[in-house]
C-alpha cells in the first residue's frame, strides 16, 4: 500500500529492518542457544545480567520474564500488600498500577510535570500527606517512572522517600539507556525494573525484563522469587514465589542488540534533535529533563486539544506517517482503577491525555523519512 503520491508508509517500529541490520551476529547468538538447549536461565542470561549491571553501575542484575513481573517481584520482596499505599504517576502505562492491586495494595495516583511528564514532587507530597490524614492506608512505597526515555526527578524522590520512610523503586521500563546527572539509569533507587518488550529501546523478540540493585540480599531474594521461591536447590521451597524466569533465547537477542545499543541511542537522539528543529515553531516539542540524556523510547509532542490532535493524525495518515497516543486516558480514569481512586483531580495528567501525540522514532528511520514526518506535521 502506498500514499496518494506513491510513497511507501513509514513504519512506527521497524523490527524487520533492525533484524536485517544486525544480521549474522544475531543469528549466531540464537544458533548457539539452539545448540546447547538451555532455554531457561541459560548462560546467555548470566552474561546479559553481568553486562546490564555493569552498564548501570550496580552490583546485581536479575533477569526475569517481563517488566511487569519485575515490578511484582520487587514489591513481593518488600511484603507490600493489603492496607498499603503505593504512590505512582497517573500518566504512565497500566503495569505500574496493576501490580500493587494484584498484591492487594492500593495504587495512589500522583500528577505529573506539565513539561517533562515526569512525576511531580509537589503533587507527590500532597498525596502522601492526604493518605496519612485519611488514615485508611499505610504509605509504603513510591514508584518513580522514567517516562518516554527520560529520568524522573530522582534527587527529590530520594529526599521524599527518606522524609516519609518509604521504599523507593524505579520503573525504568521505557528508559534503559537514558542517563541522569551523568549516570546511566539503573542505580537511582533501591531497585530498578526494566522491560525488554520489543518496542523498547533495548527490546527482545518477546517478553523479558530485569531487576537492578546494589543490595545483595535483595538480589538473592529476587532470584528466589522469580523461581517459585526456591532455596539453594530446586526442590527446596523457602517462600511463595512465581514463575518469572528469563528465557535464554530472549537473552541471546538482547546480547546481540546490546552490542549496537550505543549507536542506536545516538541515532534516536539525532532524530529527536531533527524533530525539535523542524517542529518547535508549530507544536510543543518535548521538554528535556535538566542534566540528563533520554533513551527516546517515545517522542511525544503536545497539540492544542483533542480536536487538533485528531486532525493532525488524519493528515499524517494520509501522508503515510504513523502516530500513536500515549496515553489516551490517565490511569485514574481507566475503568479498572476508577474505583480505587479517591476522586482527587489530577489536571495535568488529564490534560496531557487529550493533547499528546507520539511520532515514530527508531534507529531504522532514514533522514528522508524524518523529513517526511516533519513535513506532514507542518501540513
N, C-alpha and C positions, 0 to 999 in steps of 0.2 A: 504494500500500500504506500502511495506517495501523496504529497501535498498537491494542491492545485497547480503549483508552479513546478512540479516534477521532482521535488526534493524528498529524500527518504526521511521519515520521522526520526528524531533524536531519541536515544534510549535514556530513560531516567536512571537506570543502573544497567551497566553492560558487562555482566559476568562472562558471557562467551568471549568477548574481546579480551578481557583480562586473562582468561584461561589460555587463549592463543598466545598472548604475550609472554606468559610465564613458561609455556612450552615444556621442554624436556625436564627441567628441574622439578616441576610439579609432578609430572608423570613418574619420575624416578622415586620421588617420595612415596607416592601411592603404591607403586610396584613393590617397594621394599616392605610395606605393611602386608601386602598380599602374599609375599614370600614367607614372612615369619609368622603370620596368622595370629598375632597377639592383638586382637581387635579392641580390647577394652583395657585401658591403663597400660598400654604397651610402652616400649622405650621412647617412642616419639612424644608421648605425654610428658615423661620426665624431662626430656630435652626442652620441650616447649615451656614447661614450668620454670626451668632454670633460666631460660632466655627472657621470659616475661618478668621474672623477679629482678634480673639484672637491669633490664630496660628501665624499670620503675624505681630501682634503688631500694628495694625491700628485701627482707631476709627469706620470705617464703611465698610460694605461689601454689595454689591447689586447683588443678583443672577439674571442672565439673560439667554437667550436661547442658546447662543453659544459663543465661544471665538471671533468669527468674529463680532457678534452683540455687544459684549463688546467693541471691538475696535471702532465700528461705533458710539456707544452711547457716548463714551468719546470724540471723535472728533466732533460729533454734538454739544456737550455741549460747546465746545470751538469755535463754529461757523467757523470751518475750511471748506473752500470751494473754489470756483473758484479763481484762481490767487495765491493761497497759495502753498508753497513748504513744503512737509513733508519728512524729511530725515530718511532713514531706510536702514538696511543692504541688500545687493544684494543677500546674501546667507541665505535664510530663506524660510518659507512657503508662498504661494501666498496670504493668507488672509491679511498679514501685508501691502502689496502694493495695494491690491484690494480695501480696504475701502477708502483710500484717493480719488481714481478715482471715486468710487460710489458717493462721495460727491462733485465731481467736482474739487478737488485739484489735485496736481501733485506729485507723489512719486519721490523722488530724491535718487537714489541708491548709497550706500556707500560701499566701500570694507571692508573686514574683516581681522582679525588677522590670519596669516597662521598656527599658533599653536593651538590657542583656538577656532577659528572660530567665535569669538565674534566681534562685530562692532569695526572697527579700528579708534581710536580717531583722528589720524593724517589725515586719509582719510576724516573723517567727517568734520574737519576744512577746508580742501581743497574744499570740495563740497559746504559747506556753503559760503565760500568766492567766489567761481565761480558763484553761483546763485546771490549773491549780485552784483558782477561785471556785469553780463549779464543784470540785471535789469528787467527781464521779469516776475519774480515770487517774491512773498514776503515770505521770510523764516518765518515759523510759528511754526513748531514742530519737535521734534526728537522722534522717536520710538526706544528705546533700546530693543533688543530682547535677552532674556535669552535662548540661543540656546542649544538644546540637553540635558538640565538639569542643565547647568552651568550658572552663572551670567555674565551679561555684565559688563564692567568696570564703575560702577556707579559713583564713586567719580569723575572721569574725565568727564563723561557725564553731571553731575550736573554743573561742572565748565563751560563747553562749553555752556550749555543751559543758564546759567547766563550771560556769556560773550556776547551772541548774543540776549538775551531777548526772548528765545524760550520756548514753552511749552514742558515739558519732560514727556513722558509716557513710561511705561514698558509693553511690550508684553511678559508675563510670561506663555504663553500657555503650553510650554513644561517643565517648571521648578519649578512648585509649589512643595515645599518640599526641594528645594535647599536653600543654605544659603550664605551670603556674609559678611565677617568681623564678623562672629559670630551671624549675624541677619538673621532670616528666611526671605526669599524673600517675597516681598509684600509691602514694605514701602520705596523703594529706589527712587521712582518717585512720581510726584503729583498724578498720577492714575496708577494702575496696573491692567492689564486684564488677566484673567485666562480662560482656556478651560478645559472642562471635557469630551472631546471626549474619547471614550472607550480605545484608545491606550495610553492615557496619564498616568503618574504615579498615579494620582488620577483621575480615569475615571468612567463615568457613563455607563448606558446601552442605550445611545442615545446621542443627543447633549445637551450641557449645558455649562454655563460659569459664570463668576462673575467679578465684578469690586471692587477693594480695594482702599480706600483713607482715609486720615486723615481730609479731607476738608468736613465739614458738609454741606455746601451749595452745593458743587458739588454732594455729595451723594444724596441730595434731588432732584437735577436736574436729576441725572441718574435714580432715581426711577420714576420720571415723564416721562422721555423719553422712558423708557422700556415699558410703559403702555399708548401708544398713546398720550403722552403729558398731561396726567391727572393732575388736581389740587388736592384739598382736597377731592373732591367727584368724583365718577365715570364719571359723565356727565359734569364735568367742564373741558374744554379743554383749557389749557393755551398756548400750543405751538404745533408745528408739531413734533410728536414722531414716534414711531414704535411699533410693537408687538414683544417685546423682553423679555417676561417673562420666568422664570424658572419653568418647570413642577415639581410638588411635588413628583412624582414617582422618578424622577432623583435625587432630593434632598435626598430622603429616601435611595436610593442606595449609594449615596456618604457618607451619615452619617455612614452607616454600614462599608464602606471601610475606612473611616477616623479613625474608632476605631482601625484598624490594620495597619494604614499608616506608623507609625514609624518602625514597624517590617519589612514592605515591603521595605522601603527605605534602611534599614540596609542590607537586602538581596541583593538588587540591587548593593549596594556598595561592598559587598563581591564578587559578580560576576565580577564586574569591576576590582577589585584587582586581581582576579584569571586570568582574561584575560590579564591584564598587565603583570603579572609574566610569563604567558605561551607564550606570543606573542611579547614581546618587542624586541626580537632579530631577528624577521622575518618581522615585519611591523611597521609602525609608529603608536603607540597607542595614545589615546587621551591625550593631554597636560591638566594639571589641572590649572584652574584659581587660582592664589595665594590667600591664606587666604579665602577659600570658601569650600562649600560642594555641590556636584552635586546630583540632583534627578535621574540622569541616565535614562532619557526618551529614549535616544538613545546612544549606544556605537558604535562610528564610528572610524574605522582605515583608514589609507591612504596607498594606493598602489602606485607603481612607475608611472603607467599610465593606460589608459583605457584598453589597451590590457591585462595587468597583472590582472586588476580587472575582466575582462570577464573570463579569465582562472581560476581565483580563484573562481568565482561564479559557474562555471561549476563543479569544483572539490567539492565544498560544496554541491551542489545539488545532486551529485552522492552519497554523504555520508549521505544524509538526513538532511542536515543542511541548514536552510533558511538564506537568507540575503536580504538586501534592499539597494537602493541607495537614500540617502537624501543629495543632490538633484541633479538630472541629468542635470539640467540647472540652472544657476543663473538667478535671476528674470529679469535682464535687457536683457537677451537673449530670454525670453519667448515671443511667438507671441503676447500675449495680452498687453505686456508692451514695446516692442521694439520701437514703435513709440512715446512713452512718455519719452524715454531716450535720453540724449543729446549726445550720442556717445562716451563718455569718457570710456576708457578701465578700467576694474576693474580686474586686472590679478590674484589676489589671489582667488577671487570667481570663476573665470573661470577655474583656475587650480584645485580647490577642486572638482568641479563638474565632472571632468574627473578621479579623483583618489579615491574618498571617498566610503566607503562600511560599512554598519551597520550590526552588528551581533545581534543575539537575546539576550535580557536582560530583564527579568521579574521575579517576585518573585517565580513563579512556576518551574523555571529551577532547576533540580537536580544537584548535584555535578557531577554525571556521565554524564549528558548531557553537562555541561560546559566543561568537559574533552573531550567529543566528538567534540565540536566546536573547541577547541584548536588543537586537533589532525588533524582535517580536514583542518584547516587553515595552519598548518605546512606542510601538504602534506605528 
